[in-house]
Amino acid sequence: MASGKIDGITYVTRGDVTFARSKPTMPAHVYTTPAAKKRRAIFNMIQMHLKHHLPTLRKTITPKGIGSAYTRYYSLNAKPLARALEVLAEEMVAGKDVTINDVEEAIIAYAADHPDEICIASLKGYKDLFLSGPWPDTITLHAVKGKSTVIITAM
């Protein structure tokens, strides 16, 4: 198994699986449209949020396949997080400096209005838990079967 670039194709090995990726050739103007700038702003803010909560997510999200807790959280929550950050993204594209506090406030407000959309805990054998306001200091997970409970301190 090898990794590297050959003829514009990048080969990456993760575990026992080799992936081949080609870099798309898109015209530069595609990346400068208002919609593209907004998508990029949303993606950047979601990454800020993910990095802010990564120590907790490693404890509360079971990775899937060869992915990580980080990528599974993103796949579970990409759409609701994008909706939560839509207005803030427009402000960011217009030139506003956005901080992690701004991102968290927007997500908290969205979670309060949509309490069953942003999953903050999806641990194998335990019931999923959704954000319904501010990120909790402790996360209590209840087993799907039995009476087992796990309490996780958020970092």
Disulfide bonds with the S-S distance in Angstrom:
none
